[in-house]
Amino acid sequence: MKRALLVGAIAAALVVCAIGAQVQTSPLFDPANLRAVGAFVRGLFPPDLSPAFLPVVARATLRTLGVAVAGTVLSMALGLPLGILGTASLWRRGPLLEGERQSLGRAALAAASLVARGLSRFLRAVPELVWALFFVVGFGLGPLPGTLALAVSYAGVLGRVYADLFEAVPPGPIVALHASGATRLQAFAAGIWPQAAGSVAAYSLYSFECCVRSAAVLGFVGAGGIGAEINLSMRLFEYGQVTTLLAALVLLVLGADAFSRALRGRFQRNAVHGSGLLRDALELRSARRGLGLVWLALLLFAFQQAGFVGIAAAGLWPHLGRFAAQLFPPDLSPAFLATLVTPLWQTVAISVVGTAIGIALGSVLALPATSTLLVADPDRRRGLPARALRVAIHGAARASLAVLRSIPELVWVLLCILAVGLGPFAGALALGLHTAGVLGKLYAETLEEVPPAPVEELRAIGAGALQRLLWGMWPQARETLASYTLLRWETNLRVSTVVGLVGGGGLGLALYNDVQLAFYDRAATLVLLIYLLVAATDALADRLRRRPTARGIALAPESALALIAESGSAAAP
């Protein structure tokens, strides 16, 4: 009975959200829309490899990489103080030290720690595209606003991750340091940092992968790089250029992923027992002292590409100050708040419908993409053509998932507008297509990684692939699959707040219009509303995840970061 009520409630919610997202199937079959989609597909080939355009692609790629590197460095510089101050065991739950006997001093430290946690939550809740839109108004077009947007947004992410890592270290050394009279900062430097440094470095490198993906789409709001060139080529109907730019984007992301994975693997292999120091790094520093100069030169080049050369331009900071002053106080008038009900409802509906489309399409593609279901078959009686067909289907499913998730959501929105026109339905379709690639990959990998013993027992008694899936894989994987799906919905809600920046409806469209019309007090209200919406969704998702987490199915922090990273950019196949 309870299960029937739950299914009925979910179905009713989907119907209501479909109405809010203005889902209509008739535009998908409209002859004019079909002709527009056909013209787009034909225009994608051949890619534009002309000598005049390739230098444009190279400059955009270098600029995107520079924005990602500079944004990562700045986010680490901002996130580390937030992480240190946000560590509860250091400031809110530690022992009373000399000079802190008075309750007022202890309360001040606890309040500062809570403020740091709250600031981290706010910075990461507001999407980087929204930050980029504001910085574009404050600093003008170019890569500098994109760099600052990444720095601010990922400082919130890293501040939370760093605090969690510092919180998780074994407490013995910290207790001993406190007992010997060390201050809190001394306990951090000598007790917490040596134990957490390796993990901090690994997650910082992972955030670099995330920044590369995010930097690629910030150009859609004027922040330069590959995104700006894709947006321009789409508007000029130069679809061959779009193909070339997307290929450059995928290669850039794959290269950044490979570089980051290689360094993170070295961190994990060579960390000294509990110290977080790297043997290879120490040997490399002693053997090649000049390597530091090379890295410094590359870092300076990255900051130059990120636009920091012009940060001291005359009149730039006064203009930014005037813009910031116009954001306050936010417009909280009842008349304006009443106009936000519809875009707010559209945003939630876009996230729900887009996630539902992603679940359905991703599940269909995940089954043939699961090698243990389709390829790994010990039955040698099957002929070579049958095995070759299975391998081909598996490869096609994997490739389809890679293509779906390799195209950023904002690019998908532009493509879906060709098929269904402007509005929230285009945003929901775009979210669904990208989400299908992300969840399909995660679903397939989860099914492949379940303990094999029950599956092999079913295979031994003659069970078919569908029976092994239903009775062997699904019972073991369903909690993890549910956690991945909930995390992806959280990510989609963040993304659904910005798809309107390119015509996908919802709060993003309202925000874009207010910024373009210089209604900055209204824009500040919309940012506050986006923050409250994301915070409420996080709280709801945490409650829904408690049951699977209590059973031991908890996601690693890197898995959560991976889902954030997939939101709006290319992912490794």
C-alpha positions as CSV (number, residue, x, y, z in Angstrom):
1,M,0.0,0.0,0.0
2,K,2.8,2.4,0.9
3,R,4.7,1.6,-2.2
4,A,1.6,2.2,-4.3
5,L,1.0,5.6,-2.6
6,L,4.7,6.5,-3.2
7,V,4.5,5.6,-6.9
8,G,1.2,7.6,-7.3
9,A,2.7,10.6,-5.6
10,I,5.8,10.5,-7.9
11,A,3.6,10.2,-11.0
12,A,1.4,13.1,-9.9
13,A,4.5,15.2,-9.2
14,L,5.9,14.4,-12.7
15,V,2.6,15.4,-14.3
16,V,2.5,18.7,-12.4
17,C,6.2,19.4,-13.2
18,A,5.6,18.6,-16.9
19,I,2.9,21.3,-16.9
20,G,5.3,23.7,-15.3
21,A,8.0,22.9,-17.8
22,Q,5.5,23.4,-20.6
23,V,6.2,20.0,-22.0
24,Q,4.7,19.6,-25.5
25,T,5.4,16.9,-28.0
26,S,3.9,18.7,-31.0
27,P,7.0,21.0,-31.6
28,L,9.2,17.9,-31.9
29,F,7.3,16.9,-35.0
30,D,6.7,20.4,-36.5
31,P,8.1,20.4,-40.1
32,A,9.8,23.7,-39.7
33,N,11.6,22.6,-36.5
34,L,12.6,19.3,-38.2
35,R,14.0,21.3,-41.1
36,A,16.0,23.5,-38.8
37,V,17.4,20.5,-36.9
38,G,18.2,18.8,-40.2
39,A,20.0,21.9,-41.4
40,F,22.0,22.0,-38.2
41,V,23.1,18.4,-38.4
42,R,24.1,18.8,-42.0
43,G,26.0,21.9,-41.2
44,L,28.1,20.2,-38.5
45,F,30.1,18.4,-41.2
46,P,32.7,18.8,-42.3
47,P,34.3,20.6,-39.4
48,D,35.9,24.0,-40.2
49,L,39.6,23.3,-40.3
50,S,40.5,26.3,-42.4
51,P,43.8,28.1,-41.7
52,A,41.9,31.3,-40.8
53,F,39.8,29.6,-38.1
54,L,42.3,27.2,-36.4
55,P,44.2,30.0,-34.8
56,V,40.9,31.3,-33.3
57,V,40.4,27.8,-31.8
58,A,43.9,27.7,-30.4
59,R,43.6,31.1,-28.8
60,A,40.2,30.2,-27.3
61,T,41.6,26.9,-26.0
62,L,44.6,28.6,-24.4
63,R,42.4,31.2,-22.8
64,T,40.0,28.6,-21.4
65,L,43.0,26.7,-19.9
66,G,44.4,29.9,-18.5
67,V,41.1,30.8,-16.9
68,A,40.8,27.3,-15.4
69,V,44.4,27.3,-14.0
70,A,44.1,30.8,-12.5
71,G,40.6,30.1,-11.2
72,T,41.9,26.9,-9.5
73,V,44.8,28.7,-7.8
74,L,42.6,31.5,-6.6
75,S,39.9,29.1,-5.3
76,M,42.6,27.2,-3.3
77,A,43.9,30.5,-1.9
78,L,40.4,31.5,-0.8
79,G,39.1,28.0,0.1
80,L,42.0,27.1,2.5
81,P,41.2,29.8,5.0
82,L,37.5,29.0,4.8
83,G,38.3,25.3,5.3
84,I,40.5,26.0,8.3
85,L,38.1,28.3,10.0
86,G,35.2,26.0,9.1
87,T,36.7,23.0,10.9
88,A,34.4,22.4,13.8
89,S,36.7,20.3,15.9
90,L,39.3,23.1,15.8
91,W,37.1,26.0,16.7
92,R,33.7,24.9,18.0
93,R,34.4,21.5,19.7
94,G,38.0,21.7,20.8
95,P,39.2,22.1,24.4
96,L,39.3,25.5,26.2
97,L,42.8,26.9,25.9
98,E,44.6,29.7,27.7
99,G,43.0,33.0,27.0
100,E,39.7,31.4,26.0
101,R,38.4,30.8,29.5
102,Q,35.8,33.4,29.1
103,S,32.7,32.3,27.4
104,L,32.6,35.4,25.2
105,G,36.0,34.5,23.5
106,R,34.9,30.9,22.8
107,A,31.6,32.1,21.5
108,A,33.3,34.5,19.1
109,L,35.5,31.7,17.7
110,A,32.5,29.5,17.3
111,A,30.5,32.3,15.6
112,A,33.4,33.0,13.2
113,S,33.6,29.3,12.3
114,L,29.9,29.1,11.6
115,V,30.2,32.3,9.4
116,A,32.9,30.6,7.4
117,R,30.8,27.5,6.9
118,G,27.8,29.6,5.9
119,L,29.9,31.7,3.4
120,S,31.3,28.5,1.8
121,R,27.7,27.2,1.5
122,F,26.6,30.5,-0.2
123,L,29.5,30.7,-2.6
124,R,29.0,27.2,-3.9
125,A,25.2,27.3,-4.0
126,V,25.2,30.2,-6.5
127,P,26.2,28.8,-9.9
128,E,29.5,30.0,-11.4
129,L,27.6,31.3,-14.4
130,V,25.6,33.6,-12.2
131,W,28.9,34.9,-10.6
132,A,30.3,35.3,-14.1
133,L,27.3,37.3,-15.2
134,F,27.8,39.7,-12.3
135,F,31.5,40.0,-12.8
136,V,31.0,40.7,-16.5
137,V,28.9,43.7,-15.5
138,G,31.5,44.8,-13.0
139,F,34.7,44.2,-15.0
140,G,33.5,44.1,-18.6
141,L,33.7,41.3,-21.3
142,G,36.7,39.0,-21.3
143,P,38.3,36.1,-19.4
144,L,38.9,38.0,-16.1
145,P,35.2,37.8,-15.0
146,G,35.3,34.0,-15.7
147,T,38.4,33.6,-13.6
148,L,36.9,35.4,-10.7
149,A,33.7,33.5,-11.0
150,L,35.5,30.2,-10.8
151,A,37.6,31.4,-7.9
152,V,34.5,32.4,-5.9
153,S,32.4,29.4,-6.7
154,Y,35.0,26.8,-6.2
155,A,36.3,28.5,-3.1
156,G,33.0,27.5,-1.6
157,V,33.3,23.9,-2.8
158,L,36.9,23.6,-1.6
159,G,36.2,25.3,1.7
160,R,33.6,22.7,2.5
161,V,35.8,19.8,1.2
162,Y,38.9,21.0,3.1
163,A,36.9,21.4,6.3
164,D,35.6,17.9,6.0
165,L,39.1,16.5,5.4
166,F,40.5,18.4,8.4
167,E,37.6,17.2,10.5
168,A,38.3,13.5,9.5
169,V,42.0,13.2,10.6
170,P,42.8,11.1,13.6
171,P,42.5,13.3,16.7
172,G,45.4,11.8,18.7
173,P,48.1,14.2,17.6
174,I,45.8,17.2,18.0
175,V,44.9,16.3,21.6
176,A,48.6,15.8,22.4
177,L,49.4,19.2,21.0
178,H,46.6,20.9,22.9
179,A,47.8,19.1,26.1
180,S,51.3,20.5,25.6
181,G,50.0,24.1,25.4
182,A,49.9,24.6,21.6
183,T,47.5,27.1,20.2
184,R,44.7,26.2,17.7
185,L,46.7,27.3,14.7
186,Q,49.8,25.5,16.0
187,A,47.7,22.4,16.4
188,F,46.5,22.7,12.9
189,A,49.9,23.3,11.4
190,A,51.6,20.4,13.3
191,G,48.7,18.0,13.8
192,I,46.1,18.4,11.2
193,W,47.9,19.6,8.1
194,P,50.5,16.9,7.9
195,Q,47.8,14.2,8.0
196,A,45.5,15.9,5.5
197,A,47.9,17.5,3.0
198,G,47.9,14.5,0.6
199,S,44.1,14.5,0.4
200,V,44.0,18.3,0.1
201,A,46.4,18.1,-2.9
202,A,44.4,15.3,-4.5
203,Y,41.0,17.1,-4.2
204,S,42.6,20.4,-5.3
205,L,43.7,18.6,-8.5
206,Y,40.3,17.2,-8.9
207,S,38.8,20.7,-8.6
208,F,41.1,21.7,-11.5
209,E,39.3,19.2,-13.7
210,C,36.0,20.8,-12.6
211,C,37.3,24.2,-13.4
212,V,38.4,23.2,-16.9
213,R,34.8,22.0,-17.6
214,S,33.2,25.1,-16.1
215,A,35.6,27.5,-17.8
216,A,34.5,26.1,-21.2
217,V,30.9,27.4,-20.8
218,L,31.5,30.7,-19.0
219,G,31.9,32.4,-22.4
220,F,28.1,32.1,-22.9
221,V,27.7,35.1,-20.6
222,G,30.7,37.0,-22.1
223,A,33.6,35.6,-20.1
224,G,35.7,34.5,-23.1
225,G,37.2,31.2,-24.1
226,I,35.7,28.3,-26.1
227,G,32.2,29.0,-24.8
228,A,32.2,32.5,-26.3
229,E,33.3,31.2,-29.6
230,I,30.7,28.4,-29.6
231,N,28.0,30.9,-28.8
232,L,29.1,33.3,-31.6
233,S,29.4,30.5,-34.1
234,M,25.9,29.2,-33.2
235,R,24.4,32.7,-33.6
236,L,26.2,33.1,-37.0
237,F,24.9,29.6,-38.1
238,E,28.6,28.5,-38.6
239,Y,27.9,24.9,-37.5
240,G,31.2,23.5,-38.9
241,Q,33.0,25.9,-36.6
242,V,30.9,24.5,-33.7
243,T,32.1,21.0,-34.5
244,T,35.7,22.1,-34.4
245,L,35.2,24.0,-31.2
246,L,33.4,21.1,-29.5
247,A,36.3,18.8,-30.5
248,A,38.8,21.2,-29.0
249,L,36.7,21.3,-25.9
250,V,36.6,17.5,-25.5
251,L,40.4,17.2,-26.1
252,L,41.1,19.9,-23.6
253,V,38.9,18.3,-20.9
254,L,40.4,14.8,-21.6
255,G,43.9,16.2,-21.4
256,A,43.1,18.0,-18.1
257,D,41.5,14.8,-16.7
258,A,44.5,12.7,-17.7
259,F,47.0,15.2,-16.2
260,S,45.0,15.5,-12.9
261,R,44.6,11.7,-12.6
262,A,48.3,11.1,-13.1
263,L,49.3,13.5,-10.4
264,R,46.6,12.3,-8.0
265,G,47.8,8.8,-8.5
266,R,51.3,9.8,-7.6
267,F,50.0,11.5,-4.5
268,Q,48.2,8.4,-3.4
269,R,51.1,6.0,-4.2
270,N,53.9,8.0,-2.6
271,A,52.4,9.6,0.4
272,V,54.6,8.9,3.5
273,H,52.8,7.1,6.2
274,G,50.2,9.6,7.5
275,S,52.4,12.6,6.7
276,G,51.0,13.6,3.4
277,L,54.5,14.3,2.0
278,L,55.6,12.9,-1.4
279,R,58.8,11.1,-1.8
280,D,58.8,11.7,-5.5
281,A,58.1,15.4,-5.0
282,L,61.0,15.7,-2.6
283,E,63.4,13.8,-4.9
284,L,62.2,15.8,-7.9
285,R,62.8,19.1,-6.0
286,S,66.3,18.1,-5.0
287,A,67.1,16.7,-8.5
288,R,65.6,19.4,-10.6
289,R,65.4,22.7,-8.8
290,G,64.7,24.5,-12.1
291,L,61.4,22.8,-12.4
292,G,59.9,25.3,-10.0
293,L,60.8,28.1,-12.3
294,V,59.1,26.4,-15.2
295,W,55.9,26.0,-13.1
296,L,56.1,29.6,-12.1
297,A,56.4,30.7,-15.7
298,L,53.4,28.6,-16.7
299,L,51.4,30.0,-13.9
300,L,52.2,33.6,-14.9
301,F,51.3,32.7,-18.5
302,A,48.0,31.3,-17.2
303,F,47.2,34.5,-15.3
304,Q,48.1,36.6,-18.3
305,Q,45.6,34.5,-20.4
306,A,43.1,34.9,-17.7
307,G,43.1,38.7,-18.2
308,F,44.8,39.8,-15.0
309,V,47.1,42.2,-16.9
310,G,44.3,44.7,-17.1
311,I,43.0,44.3,-13.5
312,A,44.6,47.6,-12.5
313,A,43.1,49.6,-15.4
314,A,42.0,53.1,-14.5
315,G,38.4,53.3,-13.5
316,L,37.8,49.6,-13.3
317,W,37.5,49.3,-9.5
318,P,35.4,52.4,-9.1
319,H,33.0,51.0,-11.7
320,L,32.9,47.7,-9.8
321,G,32.2,49.6,-6.6
322,R,29.3,51.5,-8.2
323,F,27.8,48.2,-9.5
324,A,28.1,46.5,-6.2
325,A,26.4,49.4,-4.5
326,Q,23.4,49.1,-6.8
327,L,22.9,45.5,-5.7
328,F,21.8,46.6,-2.2
329,P,19.3,46.6,-0.8
330,P,17.6,43.8,-2.8
331,D,14.1,44.5,-4.1
332,L,11.8,42.7,-1.7
333,S,8.6,44.5,-2.6
334,P,5.5,42.3,-2.7
335,A,4.8,43.3,-6.3
336,F,8.2,42.1,-7.5
337,L,8.2,38.9,-5.4
338,A,4.8,38.0,-6.9
339,T,6.4,38.0,-10.4
340,L,9.0,35.4,-9.3
341,V,6.5,32.7,-8.6
342,T,6.2,31.5,-12.2
343,P,10.0,31.5,-13.0
344,L,10.6,29.7,-9.6
345,W,8.1,27.1,-10.4
346,Q,9.5,26.7,-13.9
347,T,13.0,26.2,-12.5
348,V,11.9,23.4,-10.2
349,A,9.9,21.8,-13.0
350,I,12.8,22.0,-15.4
351,S,15.1,20.2,-12.9
352,V,12.5,17.5,-12.2
353,V,11.5,16.8,-15.8
354,G,15.1,17.0,-17.0
355,T,16.2,14.5,-14.3
356,A,13.3,12.2,-15.3
357,I,14.3,12.3,-18.9
358,G,17.9,11.6,-18.0
359,I,16.9,8.7,-15.8
360,A,14.8,7.1,-18.5
361,L,17.2,7.6,-21.4
362,G,20.3,6.9,-19.2
363,S,18.8,3.6,-18.0
364,V,18.0,2.4,-21.5
365,L,21.6,3.1,-22.6
366,A,23.2,1.9,-19.4
367,L,22.1,-1.7,-19.9
368,P,23.9,-2.3,-23.2
369,A,26.8,-0.2,-21.8
370,T,27.3,-2.6,-18.9
371,S,30.0,-5.0,-20.0
372,T,29.1,-7.7,-17.5
373,L,25.6,-7.9,-19.1
374,L,26.4,-7.7,-22.8
375,V,30.1,-8.5,-23.4
376,A,31.5,-10.7,-20.6
377,D,29.7,-13.9,-21.5
378,P,31.7,-17.2,-20.9
379,D,29.4,-19.1,-23.2
380,R,31.8,-19.9,-26.0
381,R,29.1,-21.7,-28.0
382,R,28.0,-18.4,-29.4
383,G,29.3,-17.7,-32.9
384,L,31.7,-15.0,-33.8
385,P,29.1,-12.8,-35.5
386,A,26.9,-12.8,-32.3
387,R,29.8,-11.9,-30.1
388,A,30.9,-9.2,-32.6
389,L,27.4,-7.8,-32.6
390,R,27.3,-7.6,-28.8
391,V,30.7,-5.8,-28.8
392,A,29.4,-3.3,-31.4
393,I,26.2,-2.6,-29.4
394,H,28.3,-2.1,-26.2
395,G,30.7,0.3,-28.0
396,A,27.8,2.2,-29.5
397,A,26.1,2.6,-26.2
398,R,29.3,3.8,-24.5
399,A,29.9,6.2,-27.3
400,S,26.4,7.6,-27.1
401,L,26.7,8.2,-23.4
402,A,30.1,9.9,-24.0
403,V,28.6,12.2,-26.6
404,L,25.6,13.1,-24.5
405,R,27.6,14.1,-21.5
406,S,30.4,15.7,-23.5
407,I,28.2,18.5,-24.8
408,P,27.5,21.1,-22.1
409,E,24.0,21.8,-21.1
410,L,24.0,25.3,-22.4
411,V,25.0,24.0,-25.9
412,W,22.2,21.4,-25.6
413,V,19.8,24.3,-24.8
414,L,20.8,26.1,-28.0
415,L,20.2,22.9,-30.0
416,C,16.9,22.1,-28.3
417,I,15.7,25.6,-29.1
418,L,16.0,24.6,-32.7
419,A,13.7,21.7,-32.1
420,V,11.1,23.1,-29.7
421,G,11.6,26.8,-29.6
422,L,12.4,29.1,-26.6
423,G,11.1,28.3,-23.2
424,P,11.4,25.9,-20.3
425,F,10.8,22.8,-22.4
426,A,14.0,23.4,-24.2
427,G,15.8,23.7,-20.9
428,A,14.3,20.5,-19.6
429,L,15.2,18.6,-22.8
430,A,18.8,19.9,-22.6
431,L,19.1,18.8,-18.9
432,G,17.7,15.4,-19.8
433,L,20.1,14.8,-22.6
434,H,23.2,15.7,-20.6
435,T,21.9,13.9,-17.5
436,A,21.3,10.8,-19.6
437,G,25.0,10.7,-20.5
438,V,26.1,11.3,-16.9
439,L,23.7,8.9,-15.1
440,G,24.0,6.3,-17.9
441,K,27.7,6.1,-17.3
442,L,27.4,6.0,-13.5
443,Y,24.6,3.4,-13.7
444,A,26.7,1.1,-16.0
445,E,29.8,1.4,-13.8
446,T,27.8,0.7,-10.7
447,L,26.2,-2.4,-12.2
448,E,29.7,-3.6,-13.3
449,E,31.2,-3.2,-9.8
450,V,28.6,-5.1,-7.8
451,P,30.0,-8.2,-6.0
452,P,30.1,-10.9,-8.7
453,A,29.2,-14.0,-6.5
454,P,25.4,-13.7,-6.7
455,V,25.5,-12.9,-10.4
456,E,27.8,-15.9,-11.1
457,E,25.5,-18.2,-9.2
458,L,22.5,-17.1,-11.3
459,R,24.6,-17.6,-14.4
460,A,25.6,-21.1,-13.3
461,I,21.9,-22.2,-13.1
462,G,21.2,-20.9,-16.5
463,A,19.7,-17.4,-15.8
464,G,19.6,-15.0,-18.7
465,A,21.0,-11.5,-18.8
466,L,17.7,-9.9,-17.7
467,Q,17.3,-12.4,-14.8
468,R,20.9,-11.7,-13.7
469,L,20.1,-8.0,-13.8
470,L,16.8,-8.2,-11.8
471,W,17.9,-10.7,-9.2
472,G,21.6,-10.4,-9.0
473,M,22.7,-6.8,-9.8
474,W,19.7,-4.6,-9.0
475,P,19.3,-5.7,-5.3
476,Q,23.0,-4.9,-4.7
477,A,23.2,-1.7,-6.7
478,R,19.8,0.1,-6.1
479,E,20.9,2.1,-3.0
480,T,24.0,3.4,-4.7
481,L,22.0,4.2,-7.9
482,A,19.4,6.1,-5.8
483,S,22.2,8.1,-4.2
484,Y,23.7,9.0,-7.5
485,T,20.3,10.0,-8.9
486,L,19.6,12.3,-5.9
487,L,22.9,13.9,-6.2
488,R,22.4,14.5,-9.9
489,W,19.0,16.1,-9.2
490,E,20.7,18.5,-6.8
491,T,23.2,19.4,-9.6
492,N,20.4,19.7,-12.1
493,L,18.5,22.2,-9.9
494,R,21.6,24.4,-9.8
495,V,21.9,24.1,-13.6
496,S,18.2,24.8,-14.1
497,T,18.7,28.2,-12.5
498,V,21.0,29.3,-15.4
499,V,19.7,27.5,-18.5
500,G,17.5,30.6,-19.0
501,L,20.6,32.7,-19.7
502,V,20.5,31.2,-23.3
503,G,16.7,30.9,-23.6
504,G,15.8,27.9,-21.4
505,G,13.3,29.7,-19.2
506,G,13.1,29.8,-15.4
507,L,15.0,32.0,-13.0
508,G,17.9,32.3,-15.3
509,L,15.9,34.1,-17.9
510,A,14.5,36.5,-15.3
511,L,18.0,37.1,-14.0
512,Y,19.4,37.8,-17.4
513,N,16.7,40.2,-18.3
514,D,17.1,42.2,-15.0
515,V,20.9,42.4,-15.5
516,Q,20.5,43.6,-19.1
517,L,18.0,46.2,-18.0
518,A,20.3,47.3,-15.1
519,F,17.7,46.3,-12.4
520,Y,20.5,45.2,-10.2
521,D,18.5,45.3,-6.9
522,R,16.1,42.8,-8.5
523,A,19.1,40.7,-9.7
524,A,20.3,40.5,-6.1
525,T,16.9,39.3,-5.0
526,L,17.1,36.5,-7.7
527,V,20.5,35.4,-6.5
528,L,19.2,35.2,-2.9
529,L,16.2,33.2,-4.1
530,I,18.6,30.8,-6.0
531,Y,20.6,30.4,-2.9
532,L,17.5,29.6,-0.8
533,L,16.2,27.2,-3.4
534,V,19.5,25.3,-3.6
535,A,19.9,25.2,0.2
536,A,16.4,23.8,0.7
537,T,17.0,21.2,-2.0
538,D,20.3,20.1,-0.3
539,A,18.5,19.7,3.0
540,L,15.7,17.7,1.4
541,A,18.2,15.5,-0.5
542,D,20.2,14.9,2.7
543,R,17.0,13.6,4.4
544,L,16.3,11.3,1.5
545,R,19.8,10.0,1.5
546,R,19.9,9.2,5.2
547,R,18.2,5.8,4.8
548,P,20.7,4.5,2.1
549,T,23.6,6.0,4.0
550,A,22.6,4.3,7.2
551,R,22.8,1.0,5.3
552,G,26.4,1.8,4.4
553,I,25.9,3.0,0.9
554,A,27.6,6.4,1.1
555,L,29.2,8.3,-1.7
556,A,32.8,9.3,-1.5
557,P,33.5,13.1,-1.6
558,E,35.1,12.6,-5.0
559,S,31.9,11.0,-6.3
560,A,30.0,14.1,-5.3
561,L,32.6,16.3,-6.9
562,A,32.4,14.2,-10.0
563,L,28.6,14.9,-10.3
564,I,29.2,18.6,-9.8
565,A,31.9,18.5,-12.4
566,E,29.6,16.9,-15.0
567,S,27.2,19.8,-14.7
568,G,27.6,21.9,-17.7
569,S,30.7,20.6,-19.5
570,A,32.5,17.7,-21.1
571,A,33.3,14.6,-19.2
572,A,35.8,11.9,-20.0
573,P,34.3,8.9,-21.8
